[in-house]
Amino acid sequence: MKKKVLIIGYGSIGRKHAQLLKRFKNIGDIFIFSNQKDIGFKKIRKISEVKKIQPDYIIISSRTSEHYKNLLYIERNLKNKIILVEKPLFNKFKKLNITNNKVFIGYNLRFHPVLKYIKKYIRNKKIIFVNIKCSSRLPSWRKNIDYVNSNSAKKSFGGGALLELSHEIDYLQWIFKEIKKIYLSKIDKVSNLKIDTEDQVNIIGKTLKTNFNMDLNFFSYFNERGLIINGHDFSLKGNLIENTIEIIKNKTKKKIKIFLKPNQTYIEQHKSILAGSFKNLCSYEEGKKIMLVVKKIKENEKK
């Protein structure tokens, strides 16, 4: 039987999910909850209509500031549904117990082949230090909207570099275990971008496996996304834009080029959810822990 899908919110990421899912053979009707017109899919005008539709798979891709109320409504009114909440879980840490449904957070970089390779490679190795960097330019993110009006640019909508680039926090903990200590954090607005959020984040800390430094910004004209890992007998560089891995060990150097299809990480994420294979997904509990890390980073920065 084909599954019914509901997508709450139809911004750029909501549209992406809809376009990808309509290609799946096991997906039937796709419903959109949005105020937008001419969306090309079946539309609901009130959130209460979900009780009549009874979708099998629900994607919450509304503004981050609206995630909590959307998830709360579904949890109170539906049972035994699979829910994917786009990252981050909420705009700040909030307590919400999930007992009626299965909830996952959309940290699709867990399905990036470079990160999957690295997670496997370092499994039993001693790691000294990890340096993570994510650098890009917000005005170049979306072609169909002026960045000034985007959710990413507005604090009230849950924007800002810390939440928007929390993929890095997630994969740090996914690969190198939970963050144990934040030694130093700096959150700032340093560019001339017309936004009311931070555009730069620097974090120095320690996970259960290694020390780390994290540098996040969305004002740079250079696109960089990746990490450098230094172990006791090797160094590794992973590039998530060029999809390459470089390893230096025993005075030898090798470079691996990995092929990545367009939207592959999103497609694999959906396939895993629909197949009931949840191993690589970010669970609701892990999503809550990321929100606690964000809270600690902000508290530490104020000291």
C-alpha positions, 0 to 999 in steps of 0.5 A, a space after each residue: 500500500 502506498 504511503 500518504 505524506 504530509 509536509 507542513 511548510 512549503 519553503 525551499 526545503 519543503 518544496 525539495 522534500 515534495 519534489 523528491 518524494 513524488 518520485 518514490 514508487 511507494 509514495 501515494 498522495 502528498 499533502 501540503 499545509 501552507 498558505 502558498 498558492 499554486 503549489 502543485 500538490 494537494 493542499 490543506 488549509 487547517 492543521 486540524 485536517 491531519 486527523 482526517 487525512 491520517 498521513 503515514 509520514 509527516 515532514 515538519 519544514 515550517 519556520 524553526 520557531 513554529 516546529 514546537 507547536 506543529 510537533 505538539 499538535 501532531 503528538 497530541 492528535 495522531 498516533 503511530 506516525 513517522 515524523 521528520 522535523 527539519 533541523 534544528 529541532 526547535 529554536 531553543 531547548 523545550 521540553 516535550 515528551 514524545 510517546 505516541 509517534 516516532 520522531 527524527 530530525 533532518 540532519 541529512 549530512 549523516 548520509 553524506 558518504 564522506 562522513 560515513 567513511 570517516 565514522 567507520 575509519 576512526 572507530 577504534 582509533 585514538 583521536 587528538 584533535 578535530 577542526 571543523 569548518 563551515 563557511 558560506 555566504 547567506 545571500 547565495 543560499 537561495 535563488 528564489 528569495 532575497 536573503 533579507 526576507 529569509 528565515 535564516 536572517 531573522 532571530 524571531 524565526 529561529 535563524 542565525 549561524 548557530 542553528 542554521 549550521 547545527 549540522 556540524 554539531 550533530 555530526 561532531 557528536 555522531 562521529 566523536 560522541 557527545 560534547 562533554 565540555 565547552 571551554 570557549 564560545 563566541 557568537 557574533 554579528 561581524 559582517 554587513 549582512 542585513 540580518 538581526 542574527 549572529 553570522 559567526 560562531 566559534 566553539 572550542 570544546 571536548 567530546 567523549 572522544 576528542 578535543 575540537 574546534 568549530 568555526 561557523 559563518 555564513 558571510 564568506 565568499 569562499 564555500 568551505 565545509 569539512 573537517 581535519 582530524 589528527 590522530 596519534 598516527 594519522 591525519 585525515 581531511 574530509 571535504 564535504 563540497 568536493 567530496 574527497 578524503 585525504 589521509 596521511 599515515 606512515 609517511 604515505 598520502 592517499 586521496 579518495 574521491 567519492 561520487 555524490 549524486 544530487 540530493 543523495 543525502 536527502 533521498 537516502 534519509 527518506 529511504 531509511 525512514 520509509 524502510 523502517 531502518 532508523 540506525 543512521 537517523 538523528 533520533 528525537 533524543 539526539 535532537 534534544 541533546 543538540 538543543 541543550 548543546 546550543 543552550 550551553 554554547 549561548 550560556 558560555 558565551 555570556 560569561 
